């Protein structure tokens, strides 16, 4: 019984030319924007909670 290990291997990822054109500053900006999304969602949820709580008290 022989086993072919090449069939179960992961394909090689190749870097596209568009990826290599991104500068280090552009990559930092993309990361910074993605890093801020959870904080913005949390702030929006908190604001909605506060406004709805005050609305229910009135």
Residue pairs with C-beta under 8 A, 6 or more apart in sequence:
none
